[in-house]
Structures are given as C-alpha cells and as structure tokens.
Amino acid sequence: MSVRAKILEVAATLDRIDRGAESESLADDERRSRISQAIDILSRSSGAEGKSRAEDIQQLFSRPYEADWRKIMEV
C-alpha cells in the first residue's frame, strides 16, 4: 500500500503540472522533464551499468557539486 500511495502522489503531481502548463508547452517544463527521466530510471533493470536507481534518482534531483558552495550560498 505504501508503494501505491507514492505512485499516486507522482501521478497527482503530473496532473497538477499538466493543468498548470495549459498556456505553456509541456516539453519546456523542467519539472515534468525530470519526472519523466526519473520514470525512465525506475523502469530500467536493477544493476544496469553497475549503477543504483536510487543514486541516479538522487543525482537527477540534486544540484551539481560546486567546490565553492559556501561562497555561492553565502554560508
């Protein structure tokens, strides 16, 4: 049941993005693009290319590492 709930949450998110993008092209929506990429990652076989699906999903939704992040974030 918990997996079902998470999949429903993703479906609802896509529905909201689609409704909100009525005036814009869905192809240009970065959020939808990343979710589509994530679905592709989830659909692949486990252990493909020696990579973890969880790691790839985390990296897809993360900012790239920047050595001077403290300066950039003013921390």
N, C-alpha and C positions, 0 to 999 in steps of 0.2 A: 504493500500500500504506500510506503514512503516513496518508492521509485515512481509510482503512478502520480503522486502529488507533485513531484519535481518535474515530471514531463508535462503535466497540466500547467504548471507555472510557466514553463518555457513557451507552451502554446499560447497562453494568455498574453505573455509579453509580445510575441509575434503579432497577435491580433491587435494589441494596442499600438504597436509601431505602424502596422498597416493602416489602421484607422487615422492615425496622426499624420501620415505621409500622403494623404489624399491629394494635396496640391504639389507634392514633390515626387520625383522618381524614386521608387524603392531601390533601384540599382545604386543610387547615390547615398543611401542611408548606411552609415558606418556601423551602427548597432546591428542592423539586420545582416549586414555582410559578415560581421564577426560571429553572429549566432549561426549563420549558415556554414561558416568554416568550422565552427565547433561541432555541428552536427556531422559534418564530413569526418572529423577526427574521431568522434564517437562511433561512427559506422565502420571504421576500419578494423581489421583483425587485431587482436591483442598481440602486442610484441612486434608489430610491424616496424621494420627498420630499427629494431632494438630500442624503440622509444616507448615511453609510458603515455597513454592517452591523457591521464591526469596532468602530467607535466606539460604536455603540449597545450592543453586547455588553459592551464595556469599562465603559461607564457603568452598565449593568444590574447588574454585579457589583462596583461600586465604591461606596464611601461618598460621600455628597454633600459637596462642598467646604464647609468651615467656616473663616472668616477667622481665628478664634482657635484653630486646630487645635493649635498648640504648647502652649497653656494646657490644652486638653482632654486632650491626650496626655501632658501633664507633661514636655515636652521642653525 
